[in-house]
Amino acid sequence: MDEVVRSSLSEITNTGMSSGPWRQATMPVGLGGLGIRRTEEVALPAFLASLHSVQQLVLSILPEADLYGEANLALAKANKNSGSWLHALVSSSLGNLLDNNALRMSIGLRLGAKLCRPHVCRCGASVDEFGQHGLSCKFSGGRHSRNSALNESLKRALTTVQIPTPLEPPRIFRKDKRRPDGMTQAPWKNGMELVWDVTVVDTQALTNFAMSTAKAGSAADAAEKRKDLEVRGHRKPI
């Protein structure tokens, strides 16, 4: 498709479109280009638009079809940071070496592959073969381990640069009597310590589903705003 647009542009403008001029033509007008959009740039919006246009027809044929679930995942995976973990240096000493099952589930969730047999969760919800329910189930034990793993990773990073950082520091409480996840023992900026709380959200959870379908990263943004309201005047969420 790009080659068709490229050749058409060359014919209309009577200009040779080698790789250099074509690359410049696809740049925004404000950056000296012509604003020509490449296929990869319009693929996701076109997919979402077509998905929305056929929603009623598909649901009339397959009432159990989860169209917006697909759109939700497509938006989440299109986020520029969603694949950052694939570029991480694999090292057990750094604590980011996944075991075989964790790797299987991570890849399966990213690619939309089947991970388990359909069953009924102990919370009463039906779990399909893609296994995404476990990310937001209130009985899922993995939520606590994910929270702990993130805290440990942050602590190791700070310790590496010679900043002692205890987790759940004693005698440090918020107004709701809860302790933060961690705090540096040395000043971080302007004579104040760095204090943090880790929050893990699931874009497929019912409370986040609608907003996640509309905008990638909206579930995390909403969680950050809630955390900001909890700690306003005390520390900045990260």
N, CA and C of each residue as an Amber inpcrd file, in Angstrom:
protein
   714
   0.8280000  -1.2020000   0.0000000   0.0000000   0.0000000   0.0000000
   0.8670000   1.2590000   0.0000000   1.9380000   1.2440000   0.7940000
   2.8300000   2.4000000   0.8200000   3.4560000   2.6520000  -0.5490000
   3.7680000   1.5710000  -1.2570000   4.3750000   1.7280000  -2.5770000
   3.3960000   2.3430000  -3.5670000   2.1120000   2.0150000  -3.4260000
   1.0910000   2.6100000  -4.2970000   1.0030000   4.1090000  -4.0440000
   0.9640000   4.4970000  -2.7630000   0.9090000   5.9190000  -2.4150000
   2.1750000   6.6200000  -2.8800000   3.2890000   5.9480000  -2.7160000
   4.5810000   6.5340000  -3.0980000   4.6580000   6.7880000  -4.6020000
   4.2540000   5.7980000  -5.3810000   4.2940000   5.9600000  -6.8350000
   3.2660000   6.9820000  -7.3100000   2.0990000   7.0150000  -6.6520000
   1.0730000   7.9950000  -7.0150000   1.5520000   9.4110000  -6.7200000
   2.2000000   9.5900000  -5.5740000   2.7260000  10.9060000  -5.2170000
   3.8000000  11.3420000  -6.2060000   4.6300000  10.3940000  -6.6110000
   5.6800000  10.7030000  -7.5820000   5.0810000  11.1180000  -8.9200000
   4.0080000  10.4200000  -9.3250000   3.3780000  10.7240000 -10.6090000
   2.6420000  12.0560000 -10.5640000   1.9340000  12.3260000  -9.4600000
   1.1590000  13.5660000  -9.3500000   2.0700000  14.7850000  -9.2930000
   3.1550000  14.6670000  -8.5360000   4.0470000  15.8220000  -8.3490000
   5.1760000  15.8690000  -9.3690000   5.2820000  14.8030000 -10.1940000
   6.3600000  14.7230000 -11.1820000   7.7240000  14.8670000 -10.4990000
   7.8450000  14.1660000  -9.3650000   9.0680000  14.2330000  -8.5720000
   9.5330000  12.8180000  -8.2510000  10.8160000  12.5800000  -8.3860000
  11.3460000  11.2730000  -8.0350000  11.2400000  11.0340000  -6.5340000
  10.7080000   9.8840000  -6.1610000  10.5150000   9.5690000  -4.7460000
  11.4500000   8.4460000  -4.3240000  12.7230000   8.7880000  -4.2020000
  13.6650000   7.8250000  -3.6480000  13.4460000   7.7480000  -2.1420000
  14.2370000   6.9590000  -1.4540000  14.0030000   6.7410000  -0.0210000
  14.0720000   8.0340000   0.7920000  14.9920000   8.9300000   0.4320000
  15.1340000  10.1840000   1.1780000  13.9270000  11.0980000   1.0570000
  13.5390000  11.4830000  -0.1720000  12.3520000  12.3320000  -0.3280000
  11.0720000  11.6830000   0.2050000  10.9450000  10.3670000   0.0390000
   9.7430000   9.6900000   0.5390000   9.6830000   9.7400000   2.0630000
  10.8140000   9.5330000   2.7040000  10.8490000   9.6110000   4.1630000
  10.4830000  11.0140000   4.6370000  10.9690000  12.0310000   3.9180000
  10.6420000  13.4050000   4.2830000   9.1750000  13.7070000   4.0120000
   8.6190000  13.1270000   2.9520000   7.2130000  13.3670000   2.6140000
   6.2770000  12.8190000   3.6800000   6.7000000  11.7680000   4.3740000
   5.8530000  11.1740000   5.4070000   5.9850000  11.8780000   6.7490000
   6.8360000  12.8810000   6.8210000   6.9570000  13.6640000   8.0490000
   5.7970000  14.6460000   8.1480000   5.4470000  15.1040000   9.3660000
   4.3820000  16.1060000   9.5160000   4.7300000  17.4010000   8.7870000
   3.7120000  18.1490000   8.4120000   3.9260000  19.4110000   7.7090000
   4.7700000  20.3580000   8.5510000   4.5350000  20.3380000   9.8650000
   5.2860000  21.2170000  10.7530000   6.7590000  20.8910000  10.8270000
   7.1370000  19.7000000  10.3650000   8.5430000  19.2960000  10.3730000
   9.1230000  19.2650000   8.9670000   8.4570000  19.9490000   8.0470000
   8.9810000  20.0570000   6.7000000   8.5330000  18.9790000   5.7450000
   7.5790000  18.1460000   6.1490000   7.0980000  17.0840000   5.2770000
   5.7810000  17.4420000   4.6120000   5.1530000  16.4370000   4.0190000
   3.8640000  16.6340000   3.3570000   2.7090000  16.0430000   4.1580000
   3.0150000  15.3980000   5.2580000   1.9560000  14.8190000   6.0820000
   1.3560000  13.5540000   5.5100000   2.0870000  12.8820000   4.6040000
   1.6000000  11.6200000   4.0440000   1.7080000  10.5380000   5.1160000
   0.6180000   9.8600000   5.3750000   0.6210000   8.8370000   6.4230000
   0.9550000   7.4660000   5.8510000   1.8590000   6.7840000   6.5220000
   2.2100000   5.4300000   6.1190000   1.1910000   4.4340000   6.6690000
   1.1730000   3.2660000   6.0730000   0.1880000   2.2500000   6.4580000
   0.2890000   1.8950000   7.9320000   1.4960000   1.7550000   8.4370000
   1.6740000   1.3550000   9.8320000   1.1480000   2.4050000  10.8000000
   1.0540000   3.6620000  10.3530000   0.5730000   4.7260000  11.2240000
  -0.9500000   4.7580000  11.3170000  -1.6190000   4.2890000  10.2780000
  -3.0850000   4.3310000  10.2700000  -3.7010000   2.9520000  10.4960000
  -2.8570000   1.9310000  10.6430000  -3.3800000   0.5690000  10.7750000
  -4.2430000   0.4180000  12.0240000  -3.7390000   0.8690000  13.1780000
  -4.4940000   0.7020000  14.4200000  -5.7800000   1.5280000  14.4310000
  -5.7520000   2.8340000  14.0830000  -7.0230000   3.5780000  14.0290000
  -8.0200000   2.9700000  13.0510000  -7.5270000   2.4840000  11.9030000
  -8.4250000   1.8730000  10.9250000  -9.0330000   0.5870000  11.4760000
  -8.2160000  -0.1860000  12.1920000  -8.7140000  -1.4270000  12.7900000
  -9.7950000  -1.1370000  13.8250000  -9.5580000  -0.1490000  14.6830000
 -10.5320000   0.1890000  15.7200000 -11.8220000   0.7360000  15.1130000
 -11.6850000   1.5420000  14.0560000 -12.8720000   2.0890000  13.4000000
 -13.7050000   0.9830000  12.7540000 -13.0330000   0.0500000  12.0910000
 -13.7620000  -1.0540000  11.4610000 -14.3890000  -1.9620000  12.5120000
 -13.6900000  -2.1330000  13.6290000 -14.2170000  -2.9540000  14.7170000
 -15.5080000  -2.3560000  15.2620000 -15.5000000  -1.0490000  15.4390000
 -16.6870000  -0.3720000  15.9660000 -17.8440000  -0.4270000  14.9660000
 -17.5330000  -0.3040000  13.6820000 -18.5900000  -0.2560000  12.6730000
 -19.3250000  -1.5870000  12.5270000 -18.6400000  -2.6990000  12.8090000
 -19.2790000  -4.0100000  12.6370000 -19.7080000  -4.6250000  13.9650000
 -19.6130000  -3.8600000  15.0420000 -19.9030000  -4.4220000  16.3620000
 -21.2990000  -5.0370000  16.4470000 -22.3130000  -4.2790000  16.0520000
 -23.6840000  -4.7630000  16.1740000 -23.9230000  -5.9950000  15.3070000
 -23.3620000  -6.0070000  14.1080000 -23.5280000  -7.1510000  13.2190000
 -22.8850000  -8.4010000  13.8100000 -21.6570000  -8.2560000  14.3140000
 -20.9570000  -9.4100000  14.8820000 -21.6740000  -9.9280000  16.1180000
 -22.1420000  -9.0130000  16.9750000 -22.8330000  -9.4360000  18.1900000
 -24.1720000 -10.1020000  17.8840000 -24.8030000  -9.7190000  16.7740000
 -26.0570000 -10.3750000  16.3960000 -25.8150000 -11.8020000  15.9190000
 -24.6130000 -12.0500000  15.3880000 -24.2610000 -13.3940000  14.9210000
 -23.6240000 -14.2110000  16.0420000 -22.7100000 -13.5540000  16.7780000
 -22.0020000 -14.2110000  17.8840000 -22.1760000 -13.3670000  19.1420000
 -23.2380000 -13.5970000  19.9010000 -23.5040000 -12.7740000  21.0900000
 -22.3760000 -12.7990000  22.1130000 -21.5760000 -13.8770000  22.1150000
 -20.5210000 -13.9830000  23.1210000 -19.2230000 -13.3090000  22.6860000
 -19.1950000 -12.7390000  21.4810000 -17.9650000 -12.1290000  20.9760000
 -17.5690000 -10.9300000  21.8260000 -16.2710000 -10.8200000  22.0960000
 -15.7460000  -9.7300000  22.9260000 -14.9040000  -8.8030000  22.0520000
 -15.5900000  -7.9800000  21.2580000 -14.8720000  -7.1210000  20.3220000
 -14.0450000  -6.0690000  21.0310000 -14.6410000  -5.4320000  22.0290000
 -13.9210000  -4.3550000  22.6850000 -12.7910000  -4.8720000  23.5520000
 -12.8710000  -6.1440000  23.9350000 -11.7340000  -6.7290000  24.6300000
 -10.5160000  -6.7710000  23.7260000 -10.7400000  -7.1120000  22.4520000
  -9.6500000  -7.1150000  21.4800000  -9.1150000  -5.7030000  21.2680000
 -10.0220000  -4.7400000  21.1620000  -9.5910000  -3.3560000  20.9690000
  -8.8190000  -2.8570000  22.1790000  -9.2880000  -3.2450000  23.3540000
  -8.6210000  -2.8610000  24.5940000  -7.1780000  -3.3460000  24.5960000
  -6.9910000  -4.6190000  24.2710000  -5.6490000  -5.1870000  24.2630000
  -4.7840000  -4.5690000  23.1700000  -5.3990000  -4.2910000  22.0200000
  -4.6350000  -3.6920000  20.9220000  -4.1070000  -2.3240000  21.3170000
  -4.9370000  -1.5300000  21.9910000  -4.4970000  -0.2170000  22.4380000
  -3.3940000  -0.3320000  23.4850000  -3.5830000  -1.2550000  24.4300000
  -2.5900000  -1.4180000  25.4950000  -1.2400000  -1.8320000  24.9230000
  -1.2560000  -2.7480000  23.9610000   0.0030000  -3.2250000  23.3890000
   0.6390000  -2.2020000  22.4580000  -0.1550000  -1.2270000  22.0020000
   0.3950000  -0.1830000  21.1400000   1.1260000   0.8880000  21.9400000
   0.9400000   0.8920000  23.2590000   1.6430000   1.8580000  24.0950000
   3.1480000   1.6480000  23.9730000   3.8950000   2.7290000  23.8690000
   5.3280000   2.6260000  23.5940000   6.0990000   1.9090000  24.6990000
   5.5480000   1.8810000  25.9180000   6.2580000   1.2340000  27.0220000
   5.7930000  -0.1910000  27.2840000   4.7980000  -0.6560000  26.5340000
   4.2400000  -1.9740000  26.8240000   5.2290000  -3.1060000  26.5450000
   6.1780000  -2.8760000  25.6580000   7.1470000  -3.9190000  25.3370000
   8.5310000  -3.6690000  25.8970000   8.6440000  -2.7360000  26.8390000
   9.9630000  -2.4050000  27.3880000  10.6150000  -3.6010000  28.0650000
   9.7900000  -4.4740000  28.6450000  10.3610000  -5.6230000  29.3530000
  11.0890000  -6.5750000  28.4030000  10.7330000  -6.5330000  27.1180000
  11.3970000  -7.4000000  26.1460000  12.8270000  -6.9400000  25.8590000
  13.1320000  -5.6880000  26.1890000  14.4730000  -5.1510000  25.9500000
  15.3460000  -5.1900000  27.2030000  14.7950000  -5.6780000  28.3070000
  15.5490000  -5.7010000  29.5600000  16.6780000  -6.7260000  29.4920000
  17.7840000  -6.3990000  30.1550000  18.9070000  -7.3270000  30.2470000
  18.5110000  -8.4960000  31.1450000  18.5580000  -9.6910000  30.6050000
  18.1510000 -10.8770000  31.3620000  19.2770000 -11.2830000  32.3000000
  19.0380000 -11.1420000  33.5940000  20.0670000 -11.4660000  34.5810000
  19.4030000 -11.8370000  35.8970000  19.7640000 -12.9900000  36.4260000
  19.2020000 -13.4070000  37.7090000  19.6810000 -12.5050000  38.8380000
  20.8970000 -11.9570000  38.7190000  21.4200000 -11.0790000  39.7660000
  20.6560000  -9.7620000  39.8350000  20.0380000  -9.3770000  38.7180000
  19.2300000  -8.1580000  38.7000000  17.7810000  -8.4310000  39.0760000
  17.4380000  -9.6950000  39.2170000  16.0890000 -10.0530000  39.6240000
  15.0600000 -10.0030000  38.5150000  15.4950000  -9.9720000  37.2550000
  14.5280000  -9.9020000  36.1590000  14.5850000 -11.1220000  35.2470000
  15.0580000 -12.2340000  35.7770000  15.0700000 -13.4810000  35.0150000
  13.7650000 -14.2220000  35.2840000  12.9270000 -14.3400000  34.2690000
  11.6330000 -14.9960000  34.4190000  11.7930000 -16.5090000  34.4150000
  11.0010000 -17.1790000  35.2470000  11.0000000 -18.6340000  35.1740000
  10.1800000 -19.0660000  33.9600000  10.1970000 -20.3530000  33.6630000
   9.5610000 -20.8450000  32.4400000   8.0710000 -20.5140000  32.3840000
   7.3800000 -20.6740000  33.5090000   5.9400000 -20.4370000  33.5120000
   5.6180000 -18.9520000  33.3910000   6.4180000 -18.1050000  34.0610000
   6.2010000 -16.6590000  33.9640000   6.4380000 -16.1740000  32.5380000
   7.4600000 -16.7330000  31.8850000   7.7290000 -16.3630000  30.4940000
   6.5820000 -16.8050000  29.5900000   6.0830000 -18.0170000  29.8200000
   4.9680000 -18.5220000  29.0130000   3.7420000 -17.6230000  29.1450000
   3.4220000 -17.2300000  30.3660000   2.2430000 -16.3950000  30.5780000
   2.4440000 -14.9880000  30.0280000   3.6480000 -14.4500000  30.1790000
   3.9200000 -13.1010000  29.6740000   3.7850000 -13.0410000  28.1600000
   4.3750000 -14.0210000  27.4880000   4.2880000 -14.0630000  26.0280000
   2.8560000 -14.3430000  25.5870000   2.1840000 -15.2550000  26.2960000
   0.8080000 -15.5920000  25.9390000  -0.1330000 -14.4120000  26.0850000
   0.0220000 -13.6400000  27.1640000  -0.8250000 -12.4700000  27.3670000
  -0.5650000 -11.4100000  26.3050000   0.6840000 -11.2590000  25.9130000
   1.0170000 -10.2440000  24.9110000   0.5040000 -10.6240000  23.5260000
   0.5680000 -11.9120000  23.2020000   0.1720000 -12.3620000  21.8670000
  -1.2830000 -12.7990000  21.7880000  -1.9630000 -12.8630000  22.9420000
  -3.3470000 -13.3160000  22.9330000  -3.4760000 -14.8100000  22.7190000
  -2.4830000 -15.5760000  23.1900000  -2.5080000 -17.0290000  23.0310000
  -3.2830000 -17.6770000  24.1820000  -3.7020000 -18.9210000  23.9720000
  -4.4280000 -19.6470000  25.0110000  -3.4570000 -20.0720000  26.1080000
  -3.8660000 -19.8500000  27.3590000  -2.9820000 -20.1190000  28.4900000
  -3.4940000 -21.2070000  29.4190000  -4.7910000 -21.4610000  29.4170000
  -5.3410000 -22.4410000  30.3490000  -6.6510000 -22.9930000  29.7910000
  -7.1990000 -23.9680000  30.4810000  -8.5020000 -24.5020000  30.1050000
  -9.5930000 -23.6330000  30.7280000 -10.7030000 -23.4140000  30.0300000
 -11.8050000 -22.6230000  30.6090000 -12.3030000 -23.2640000  31.9040000
 -12.5560000 -22.4410000  32.8970000 -13.0380000 -22.9500000  34.1770000
 -13.7380000 -21.8240000  34.9260000 -14.2860000 -22.1520000  36.0750000
 -14.9500000 -21.1640000  36.9170000 -14.0390000 -20.8310000  38.0860000
 -13.7280000 -19.5570000  38.2400000 -12.8540000 -19.1130000  39.3290000
 -13.5910000 -19.2290000  40.6590000 -12.8550000 -19.2960000  41.7370000
 -13.4960000 -19.4030000  43.0500000 -14.2450000 -18.1310000  43.4350000
 -13.9850000 -17.0300000  42.6950000 -14.7540000 -15.8080000  42.9380000
 -16.1070000 -15.8620000  42.2370000 -16.3170000 -16.9000000  41.4020000
 -17.5800000 -17.0680000  40.7050000 -17.5560000 -16.6510000  39.2520000
 -16.4890000 -16.0010000  38.8200000 -16.4010000 -15.5390000  37.4350000
 -15.9480000 -16.6700000  36.5160000 -16.3930000 -16.6040000  35.2770000
 -15.9720000 -17.5850000  34.2820000 -14.6310000 -17.1580000  33.6900000
 -13.7000000 -18.0720000  33.6460000 -12.3630000 -17.7950000  33.1260000
 -12.2280000 -18.4640000  31.7660000 -11.8890000 -17.6770000  30.7410000
 -11.7230000 -18.2600000  29.4150000 -10.3060000 -18.8030000  29.2510000
 -10.0290000 -19.3150000  28.0520000  -8.7340000 -19.9620000  27.8230000
  -7.5700000 -18.9830000  27.7520000  -7.8710000 -17.6770000  27.7170000
  -6.7990000 -16.6900000  27.6320000  -6.2820000 -16.2670000  29.0090000
  -6.9850000 -16.6180000  30.0690000  -6.4760000 -16.4650000  31.4230000
  -6.2610000 -15.0540000  31.9230000  -6.9350000 -14.0690000  31.3430000
  -6.7040000 -12.6840000  31.7590000  -7.4180000 -12.3350000  33.0630000
  -8.3850000 -13.1440000  33.4420000  -9.1450000 -12.8470000  34.6600000
  -8.2470000 -12.8150000  35.8920000  -7.2270000 -13.6540000  35.9030000
  -6.3550000 -13.7280000  37.0720000  -5.6130000 -12.4410000  37.3770000
  -5.4940000 -11.5540000  36.3900000  -4.7800000 -10.2980000  36.6190000
  -5.5540000  -9.3490000  37.5200000  -6.8810000  -9.5020000  37.5690000
  -7.6930000  -8.5660000  38.3500000  -8.5890000  -9.2490000  39.3730000
  -8.5230000 -10.5730000  39.4690000  -9.3690000 -11.2830000  40.4280000
  -9.0020000 -10.8980000  41.8580000 -10.0160000 -10.6860000  42.6830000
  -9.7530000 -10.2720000  44.0640000  -9.1140000 -11.3790000  44.8890000
  -9.1940000 -12.6190000  44.3990000  -8.5720000 -13.7330000  45.1110000
  -7.2100000 -14.1100000  44.5310000  -6.7450000 -13.3500000  43.5620000
  -5.4800000 -13.6860000  42.9130000  -4.3050000 -13.3850000  43.8360000
  -3.5080000 -14.4080000  44.1140000  -2.3340000 -14.2090000  44.9610000
  -1.2100000 -13.5030000  44.2330000  -1.2780000 -13.4640000  42.9080000
  -0.2130000 -12.8430000  42.1310000  -0.1310000 -11.3440000  42.2890000
  -1.2270000 -10.7090000  42.7080000  -1.2000000  -9.2570000  42.8530000
  -0.1750000  -8.8340000  43.8900000  -0.1170000  -9.5530000  45.0000000
   0.8220000  -9.2010000  46.0650000   2.2630000  -9.4650000  45.6390000
   2.4790000 -10.5610000  44.9260000   3.8440000 -10.8630000  44.4840000
   4.3220000  -9.8520000  43.4510000   3.4230000  -9.3960000  42.5580000
   3.8130000  -8.3740000  41.5830000   4.1720000  -7.0760000  42.2890000
   3.3830000  -6.7130000  43.2950000   3.6630000  -5.5000000  44.0530000
   5.0190000  -5.6030000  44.7490000   5.2820000  -6.7430000  45.3600000
   6.5500000  -6.9410000  46.0630000   7.7270000  -6.9370000  45.0980000
   7.5420000  -7.5540000  43.9220000   8.6260000  -7.6070000  42.9410000
   8.9930000  -6.2120000  42.4490000   7.9950000  -5.3630000  42.2190000
   8.2730000  -3.9990000  41.7780000   8.9930000  -3.2040000  42.8550000
   8.5720000  -3.3860000  44.1000000   9.2420000  -2.6910000  45.1990000
  10.6900000  -3.1440000  45.3450000  10.9210000  -4.4330000  45.2040000
  12.2840000  -4.9490000  45.3090000  13.1550000  -4.4310000  44.1730000
  12.5910000  -4.3320000  42.9810000  13.3560000  -3.8250000  41.8370000
  13.7590000  -2.3740000  42.0580000  12.8200000  -1.5780000  42.5650000
  13.1190000  -0.1740000  42.8180000  14.1490000  -0.0280000  43.9350000
  14.0200000  -0.8590000  44.9570000  14.9830000  -0.8080000  46.0560000
  16.3830000  -1.1760000  45.5750000  16.4820000  -2.2250000  44.7390000
  17.7940000  -2.6250000  44.2250000  18.4220000  -1.5240000  43.3830000
  17.5890000  -0.8540000  42.5750000  18.1110000   0.2200000  41.7290000
  18.6690000   1.3590000  42.5780000  17.9590000   1.7240000  43.6400000
  18.4300000   2.8040000  44.5100000  19.6590000   2.3780000  45.3070000
  19.6710000   1.1320000  45.7440000  20.8200000   0.6350000  46.4970000
  22.0690000   0.6040000  45.6230000  21.8860000   0.3190000  44.3390000
  23.0200000   0.2770000  43.4110000  23.7300000   1.6200000  43.3270000
  22.9850000   2.7100000  43.4690000  23.5880000   4.0480000  43.4070000
  23.8300000   4.6010000  44.8140000  24.0130000   3.6850000  45.7670000
  24.4050000   4.0360000  47.1340000  23.3560000   4.8690000  47.8680000
  22.0850000   4.5540000  47.6470000  21.0120000   5.2270000  48.3750000
  20.2830000   4.1730000  49.2030000  20.5400000   4.1010000  50.5080000
  19.8540000   3.1070000  51.3450000  18.3550000   3.3600000  51.3690000
  17.6030000   2.2920000  51.1600000  16.1550000   2.4380000  51.0100000
  15.4260000   1.2950000  51.7030000  14.9000000   1.4950000  52.8970000
  14.1130000   0.4440000  53.5480000  12.7000000   0.3790000  52.9720000
  12.1610000  -0.8190000  52.9110000  10.7810000  -1.0000000  52.4750000
   9.8560000  -0.9510000  53.6900000   8.6830000  -0.3660000  53.4950000
   7.7040000  -0.1870000  54.5670000   8.3810000   0.3530000  55.8290000
   8.9220000   1.5530000  55.7470000   9.6640000   2.1240000  56.8800000
   8.8000000   2.2430000  58.1300000   9.3430000   1.8900000  59.2810000
   8.5600000   1.9750000  60.5260000   8.3240000   3.4270000  60.9440000
   7.2250000   3.6320000  61.6360000   6.8520000   4.9340000  62.2030000
   6.6230000   6.0110000  61.1380000   6.4020000   5.5770000  59.8960000
   6.0520000   6.5120000  58.8220000   4.6660000   6.1230000  58.3320000
   3.6770000   6.9830000  58.5870000   2.3020000   6.6520000  58.2410000
   1.6610000   7.7880000  57.4510000   0.7270000   7.4020000  56.5730000
  -0.0970000   8.3880000  55.9010000  -1.2600000   8.7460000  56.8140000
  -2.0890000   9.6500000  56.3370000  -3.2400000  10.0520000  57.1410000
  -4.2080000   8.9020000  57.3670000  -4.2140000   7.9280000  56.4320000
  -5.1050000   6.7800000  56.5940000  -4.4520000   5.6540000  57.3920000
  -3.3360000   5.9630000  58.0680000  -2.6310000   5.0220000  58.9450000
  -1.9240000   3.8990000  58.1830000  -1.7480000   4.0690000  56.8920000
  -1.0260000   3.0750000  56.1130000   0.4060000   3.5320000  55.8820000
   1.3010000   2.5570000  55.8490000   2.6960000   2.8840000  55.5930000
   2.9720000   2.8880000  54.0920000   3.8790000   3.7420000  53.6330000
   4.2630000   3.7110000  52.2150000   5.0720000   2.4570000  51.9200000
   5.2330000   2.1520000  50.6490000   5.9900000   0.9560000  50.2740000
   7.4790000   1.1170000  50.5260000   7.9880000   2.3220000  50.4050000
   9.4170000   2.5230000  50.6180000   9.7600000   3.9900000  50.7640000
  10.9520000   4.2450000  51.3270000  11.4010000   5.6200000  51.5150000
  12.9230000   5.6310000  51.5960000  13.5340000   6.5890000  50.9210000
  14.9860000   6.7030000  50.9920000  15.3930000   7.2600000  52.3510000
  16.5300000   6.7970000  52.8590000  17.0180000   7.3000000  54.1400000
  17.7950000   8.5960000  53.9800000  18.2310000   8.8760000  52.7700000
  18.9420000  10.1200000  52.4830000  18.0300000  11.0380000  51.6680000
  18.2220000  12.3490000  51.7740000  17.3940000  13.2770000  50.9830000
  17.5220000  12.9930000  49.4870000  16.3990000  13.0870000  48.7940000
  16.3630000  12.8210000  47.3590000  16.4090000  14.1190000  46.5580000
  15.6290000  15.1110000  46.9940000  15.5920000  16.3840000  46.2840000
  15.1190000  17.4780000  47.2310000  15.8000000  18.6130000  47.1790000
  15.4480000  19.7660000  48.0110000  15.3690000  19.4060000  49.4940000
  16.2440000  18.5140000  49.9190000  16.2910000  18.1370000  51.3220000
  15.1890000  17.2070000  51.7720000  14.3970000  16.6850000  50.8340000
  13.2860000  15.8050000  51.1830000  13.5480000  14.3940000  50.6690000
  13.0580000  13.4070000  51.4220000  13.2340000  12.0180000  51.0400000
  12.2610000  11.6270000  49.9210000  12.6460000  10.6040000  49.1980000
  11.7620000  10.0320000  48.1850000  10.9190000   8.9440000  48.8410000
   9.6100000   9.0780000  48.7400000   8.6820000   8.0980000  49.2990000
   7.7870000   7.6170000  48.1630000   7.5200000   6.3110000  48.1060000
   6.7110000   5.8110000  47.0020000   5.7280000   4.7350000  47.4420000
   4.7090000   4.5870000  46.6230000   3.7380000   3.5010000  46.7240000
   3.5960000   2.8880000  45.3400000   3.5770000   1.5910000  45.2700000
   3.4210000   0.8930000  43.9900000   1.9670000   0.4810000  43.8100000
   1.4290000   0.7540000  42.6500000   0.0660000   0.3470000  42.3180000
   0.0890000  -0.4000000  40.9890000  -0.4740000  -1.5930000  40.9650000
  -0.5430000  -2.4000000  39.7490000  -2.0010000  -2.4590000  39.3020000
  -2.2650000  -2.0360000  38.0780000  -3.6360000  -2.0380000  37.5630000
  -3.7360000  -2.9590000  36.3560000  -4.9390000  -3.4040000  36.0820000
  -5.2020000  -4.2970000  34.9510000  -6.1600000  -3.6060000  33.9970000
  -5.7540000  -3.4600000  32.7400000  -6.6050000  -2.7780000  31.7640000
  -7.8820000  -3.5510000  31.4670000  -7.8940000  -4.8650000  31.7630000
  -9.0610000  -5.6860000  31.4730000 -10.0470000  -5.7560000  32.6380000
  -9.7000000  -5.1730000  33.7810000 -10.6200000  -5.1790000  34.9210000
 -11.8790000  -4.3890000  34.5710000 -13.0110000  -4.7940000  35.1290000
 -14.2820000  -4.1580000  34.7920000 -14.2690000  -2.6640000  35.0930000
 -13.5940000  -2.2640000  36.1690000 -13.5630000  -0.8460000  36.5310000
 -12.7290000  -0.0190000  35.5620000 -11.8380000  -0.6700000  34.8170000
 -10.9560000   0.0550000  33.8960000 -11.2900000  -0.1910000  32.4320000
 -12.2150000  -1.1100000  32.1770000 -12.4260000  -1.5860000  30.8070000
 -12.8470000  -0.4720000  29.8570000 -13.8300000   0.3320000  30.2660000
 -14.3600000   1.3620000  29.3660000 -13.3000000   2.3890000  29.0030000
 -12.5760000   2.8840000  29.9980000 -11.5670000   3.9090000  29.7210000
 -10.3900000   3.3410000  28.9370000 -10.0450000   2.0760000  29.1920000
  -8.9170000   1.4660000  28.4840000  -9.2320000   1.2440000  27.0180000
 -10.5060000   1.0430000  26.7030000 -10.9090000   0.8740000  25.3110000
 -10.7970000   2.1830000  24.5470000 -10.9490000   3.2940000  25.2550000
 -10.9100000   4.6030000  24.5990000  -9.4950000   5.1430000  24.4420000
  -8.6090000   4.8360000  25.4070000  -7.2680000   5.4240000  25.3660000
  -6.2770000   4.5020000  26.0480000  -5.1660000   4.2670000  25.3920000
  -4.1210000   3.4220000  25.9760000  -3.4980000   4.1130000  27.1800000
  -3.2910000   3.3480000  28.2480000  -2.6520000   3.8900000  29.4390000
  -3.5820000   4.6310000  30.3720000  -4.8820000   4.6910000  30.0310000
  -5.8140000   5.4660000  30.8540000  -6.0170000   4.8370000  32.2300000
  -5.9390000   3.5090000  32.3240000  -6.1000000   2.8580000  33.6280000
  -4.9620000   3.2460000  34.5660000  -3.7450000   3.2610000  34.0420000
  -2.5950000   3.6610000  34.8570000  -2.6800000   5.1410000  35.2260000
  -3.1330000   5.9720000  34.2800000  -3.2780000   7.4030000  34.5670000
  -4.3040000   7.6390000  35.6710000  -5.4210000   6.9050000  35.6080000
  -6.4570000   7.0580000  36.6300000  -5.9470000   6.6060000  37.9920000
  -5.1760000   5.5120000  38.0070000  -4.6130000   5.0250000  39.2730000
  -3.6250000   6.0360000  39.8480000  -2.8610000   6.6820000  38.9670000
  -1.9070000   7.6930000  39.4330000  -2.6340000   8.8840000  40.0490000
  -3.7430000   9.2900000  39.4310000  -4.5090000  10.4160000  39.9700000
  -5.1080000  10.0680000  41.3330000  -5.6050000   8.8250000  41.4620000
  -6.1440000   8.4080000  42.7630000  -5.0510000   8.4000000  43.8220000
  -3.8810000   7.9090000  43.4420000  -2.7680000   7.8810000  44.3860000
  -2.3240000   9.2960000  44.7420000  -2.3660000  10.1790000  43.7530000
  -1.9720000  11.5640000  43.9850000  -2.9020000  12.2220000  44.9980000
  -4.1980000  11.9140000  44.9110000  -5.1500000  12.4690000  45.8700000
  -4.8940000  11.9350000  47.2740000  -4.4600000  10.6780000  47.3610000
  -4.1960000  10.0760000  48.6650000  -2.9810000  10.6970000  49.3410000
  -1.9830000  11.0490000  48.5340000  -0.7110000  11.4920000  49.1150000
  -0.4330000  12.9680000  48.8720000  -1.4180000  13.7020000  48.3700000
  -1.1900000  15.1150000  48.0490000  -0.6520000  15.8630000  49.2710000
   0.3940000  16.6120000  49.0350000   1.0030000  17.3690000  50.1140000
   2.0630000  16.5980000  50.8680000   2.2250000  15.3110000  50.5400000
   3.2190000  14.5090000  51.2480000   4.3310000  14.0390000  50.3140000
   3.9390000  13.4960000  49.1300000   4.9490000  12.9870000  48.2210000
   4.3550000  12.8830000  46.8260000   5.2040000  12.8180000  45.8650000
   4.7860000  12.7470000  44.4680000   4.7800000  11.3000000  44.0060000
   3.6580000  10.8000000  43.4330000   3.6360000   9.4150000  42.9640000
   4.5620000   9.2170000  41.7800000   5.1620000   8.0240000  41.6860000
   6.0470000   7.7150000  40.5600000   5.5680000   6.4400000  39.9040000
